[in-house]
Amino acid sequence: MKPNYIHPLVSILSAALLLTLSTRTSAEEMYKHVDEHGRVTYSNKPMKGGKKVDLPPLSTLPTPKVAPQPAPQAEAVPDKDSRRKTLQEEIAKAEKALAAAKAAAKEGTEKPEVFKHTKTVIGKDGKPATVTQTGRNVVAYEEKMKKLNDEVALHEKNLEQLKAELAGLGGKKPSDSKEDKK
């Protein structure tokens, strides 16, 4: 039968763990026992074959004092007038962005995507000739227009939400904007 062998490092770590976990005072005693297989056992009670171990006192550190944290400050709530002014400025910006998006969409419809394909062919006279074909690239046009129209819809939704928030503050809906006059 092969004896169980525990590495000395494991023994040392076990002892350190026991020392760390114990809340003993310097008056308590520790005992160490090594059996015939080399296994080390530590105990705070005397055991047969165990020897008293003189350990240095454990060093302890006082608990650090934590400074009290100040009470959290209430967030400053902007008054209705300043929020109304901010919303009106944001609405003006949103209207400009919407106008720019609509202009880009209009320009996109006026400039459809086209492709040019050039190839060399042999003519009836046997001489090579360059032929260029032009056509509409429908897929690219549809992708471009979808992006432009999505941009317009996004700006319209943003503008609608800003106006709704302004109306919720009791502010009048800015009906004299450029978009509403069109």
C-alpha positions in Angstrom: 0.0 0.0 0.0 1.3 3.4 -1.0 1.4 5.9 1.8 -0.4 9.2 1.3 2.1 12.0 1.0 1.2 15.6 1.4 3.6 18.2 0.1 5.2 20.3 2.8 3.8 23.5 1.1 0.3 22.2 1.6 1.1 21.7 5.3 2.4 25.2 5.6 -0.6 26.7 3.8 -2.9 24.7 6.0 -1.2 26.0 9.1 -1.4 29.5 7.8 -5.1 29.1 7.0 -5.7 27.8 10.5 -3.8 30.7 12.0 -5.7 33.2 9.9 -9.1 31.8 10.6 -8.6 31.3 14.3 -9.5 34.2 16.6 -7.1 33.0 19.3 -5.4 35.2 21.7 -1.7 34.8 22.6 -2.8 32.8 25.6 -4.1 29.9 23.4 -1.7 27.1 22.5 -1.2 25.3 19.2 -0.1 21.6 18.7 1.4 19.9 15.7 1.3 16.2 15.0 3.1 14.4 12.1 1.8 10.8 11.6 3.7 7.8 10.1 2.8 8.9 6.5 4.1 12.4 7.0 0.7 14.1 7.2 0.7 17.1 9.4 -2.2 18.0 11.7 -2.5 21.2 13.7 -4.9 21.6 16.6 -5.6 24.0 19.5 -6.1 20.9 21.7 -3.4 18.6 22.9 -3.2 15.3 21.0 -1.4 12.1 21.3 2.1 12.4 19.8 1.6 16.2 19.2 4.1 18.8 20.2 3.4 22.3 21.3 4.2 24.9 18.7 5.4 28.3 19.7 3.9 30.8 17.2 4.6 34.5 17.1 1.5 36.6 18.0 -0.7 37.5 15.1 -0.4 41.0 14.0 -3.6 42.9 13.7 -4.5 46.2 12.2 -7.2 48.5 13.5 -10.3 48.9 11.4 -9.9 52.0 9.3 -12.3 54.8 10.1 -14.4 55.8 7.1 -15.4 59.4 6.8 -19.2 59.8 6.6 -20.4 60.4 3.1 -22.5 63.6 2.6 -26.1 63.1 1.8 -26.8 63.0 -1.9 -27.9 66.3 -3.3 -31.2 66.6 -5.0 -30.8 67.2 -8.7 -31.6 70.6 -9.8 -34.9 70.6 -11.6 -34.9 73.2 -14.4 -37.9 75.5 -14.1 -40.5 75.5 -16.8 -39.4 78.7 -18.4 -35.8 77.5 -19.0 -37.0 74.1 -20.2 -39.5 75.8 -22.5 -36.7 78.0 -23.9 -34.5 74.9 -24.4 -37.3 73.1 -26.2 -38.0 76.0 -28.5 -34.3 76.1 -29.4 -34.3 72.3 -30.0 -37.5 72.6 -32.1 -35.8 75.3 -34.3 -32.8 73.0 -34.8 -35.0 70.0 -35.5 -37.0 72.0 -38.1 -33.8 72.9 -39.9 -32.6 69.3 -39.8 -36.0 68.2 -41.2 -35.8 70.8 -44.0 -32.3 69.6 -44.9 -33.4 65.9 -44.9 -36.4 66.7 -47.1 -34.2 68.7 -49.5 -31.8 65.7 -49.7 -34.7 63.3 -50.4 -36.0 65.6 -53.1 -32.6 65.8 -54.7 -32.3 62.1 -54.5 -35.5 61.6 -56.5 -34.2 64.0 -59.2 -30.9 62.2 -59.5 -31.6 58.5 -60.1 -28.8 56.0 -59.9 -27.5 55.0 -63.3 -24.8 52.7 -64.6 -22.6 52.8 -67.6 -21.3 49.6 -69.1 -18.6 49.9 -71.8 -17.6 46.9 -73.9 -15.6 46.3 -77.1 -17.4 44.6 -79.9 -16.4 43.6 -83.4 -18.4 45.5 -85.9 -19.7 44.3 -89.3 -16.7 45.6 -91.0 -14.5 43.4 -88.7 -13.0 46.3 -86.7 -13.3 46.6 -82.9 -15.7 49.3 -81.7 -16.4 50.5 -78.2 -20.0 50.5 -77.1 -21.3 52.2 -74.0 -24.7 51.2 -72.5 -26.5 53.4 -69.9 -29.3 52.3 -67.7 -30.9 52.8 -64.3 -29.6 51.0 -61.3 -33.0 50.5 -59.6 -31.7 48.6 -56.6 -29.1 51.2 -55.7 -31.7 54.0 -56.2 -34.3 52.2 -54.0 -31.6 51.7 -51.2 -30.6 55.4 -51.4 -34.2 56.6 -51.3 -35.0 54.3 -48.3 -32.2 55.8 -46.3 -33.2 59.4 -47.3 -36.9 58.8 -46.5 -36.0 57.1 -43.1 -33.9 60.2 -42.3 -36.9 62.4 -43.0 -39.2 60.2 -40.9 -36.7 60.3 -38.0 -36.6 64.1 -38.0 -40.4 64.3 -38.3 -40.8 62.0 -35.3 -38.2 64.0 -33.3 -39.9 67.2 -34.1 -43.3 65.8 -33.1 -42.0 64.6 -29.7 -40.3 68.0 -29.0 -43.6 69.8 -29.8 -45.6 67.4 -27.6 -43.2 68.0 -24.7 -43.5 71.8 -25.1 -47.3 71.5 -25.2 -47.1 69.4 -22.0 -45.3 72.3 -20.3 -48.2 74.6 -21.1 -46.3 76.3 -23.9 -48.1 77.0 -27.1 -47.3 74.9 -30.1 -45.0 76.8 -32.5 -47.4 77.0 -35.4 -45.6 79.9 -37.0 -42.7 77.7 -38.1 -41.5 77.4 -41.7 -42.8 73.8 -42.0 -46.3 74.6 -40.9 -46.5 77.5 -43.4 -45.8 75.2 -46.4 
